[in-house]
Amino acid sequence: MAVRVRTDWPLFGTTLGLVFFGLVMVYSASSVKSIAQELKQPSIIGTDMPIDWQTLMRWNAMKQLGVAVLGFLVLMRIKKIDYRQWNTSRWALAPLGLTIPLVLLAYAFGKRHRWFDLGILSLQPSEFAKPALILFLTWLICRRINDINSRYTFGPATLAITLSAGAVLLADLGTAFVMVGTAAALFYVAGLDKRYFMIAAVALIPLIGLSILLKPYRLQRVVGYLDPDYKLIMKLDPNGRVKDYINSGSSNRDAVYQVKQSKIAVGSGGVFGLGLMEGKQKMHYLPEAHTDFIYAVVGEELGLWGTSAVIAGFLVMLYRGLRLFFVAPDDFGKYLALAITVSIVLQAFVNISVVLDLAPTKGIPLPLISYGGSSMLGTLLMLGMLMSVSEHSG
């Protein structure tokens, strides 16, 4: 007799709403410069006429729509699968063993060390390293739940986190931060002893510090947040060699230019916003307006109501995910739901914090809303896994 599966409508509806909202905002936030650089040739859109704004914005939104449709097909397929089937060594090891080499290959040969250019589309492997790491850590915790503080638990977990997050860290600090944060939350809830967190911190802090120091653009972002006027830097180095090194990583000498423009956008929106399509900062003032800083465009055009609606959507996801942690009938379902929820919500609030100048700038998209096919696919894949837990826990 077939088991009746009930759709988690609050979670599904919230996901659908955020994706639709994101498509509208991608259409609005897309600028001539960013899309023209991506298209390169007018012939790609089938015309010899000069590239115009409306055609380009439609093209960007249509690509995102195509990926969203594909992502929902993936979500619908995955959520029908009983999540317990993934609680095997094959599902724990194979995805991680595939994504880590892809991340390293992207760093060695990919565009900007992050993604493979596939012509009309691109693939960013780090977005799929997140669900791969989640599957492995969830499987490991369930196998060692009664002996979580054993070195036989901490050792494999450390190796997996180091290999996956370390590979991502080479080119993508923001995603690596989300992966490590998710792993930390997972093991904290599982009851890992605090001394292991101290050991991990002692190992990770120098690694993260070195990765920032070796990349001038990363150092510029951190200094721009902590010491935007270079007052402390100039006191420590009056000759200006450190400042020159920091600025060598960017053509823009103003370390906080992006955040300044972001705050101008959010501030000018007020409570009700300037109106959809009426934003000014996206017109070449705000870099990455349709990707990492799309939340600023939401604030400018839709005001406090629009930004609050986005936060409310992620709070619904947080509630549904945490609820599953308490109602799922087995440990694998509990920790899988927890890890996916933390990963998506943590990334969302890191992105929002960056846009509002509450954290140093990091290149990290707003899930389901920012332009980016790999981010959309990876997030919908994880949400399909989360809905599988919800719909097979009855």
CORCORRA-V218533 format. One line per field, one symbol per residue. phi: phi as a letter, one per 20 degrees, with the letter a starting at -180 (. if undefined). psi: psi as a letter, one per 40 degrees, with the letter a starting at -180 (. if undefined). A space follows every 10 residues. Layout:
phi = ???
psi = ???
//
This chain:
phi = .fefddfefg ffffffffff gfffffgfef dffffffffm cfffembefg fdgfffffff ffffffffff ffffgfffff efgffeecff ffeffffeff ffffffffce flmcbeednf cccdfffeff ffffffffff fffdgebfef ffefffffff ffffffffgg cbffffffff ffffffffff nfffffffff ffeegfffgf fffedgffff ffffeebfem ffffffbffn ffffffffeb fefefdgffg fffffffffm edneogmefd ffemeeflfe dfdffffgff edmfffffff ffffffffff ffffgedffb ffffffffff ffffffffff fffffemebg fcebfegmdf fqffffffff ffffffffff eddf
psi = hihhhhhgdd dddddddddd ddddddddeh iddddddddd hdddefieii hidddddddd dddddddddd ddddddddee hhdddefidd dddddddddd ddddddddei hfedihhfbd iihhdddedd dddddddddd dddfdefdei dedddddddd dddddddddd egdddddddd ddddddddde fhiddddddd dddddddddd dddehddddd ddddddgdef ddddddgdee ddddddeeei ehehdedddd dddddddeda deieiheeid degedhifde bdfddddddd deaddddddd dddddddddd ddddddeiei dddddddddd dddddddddd dddddefeii highihhedi hhdddddddd dddddddddd eee.
//
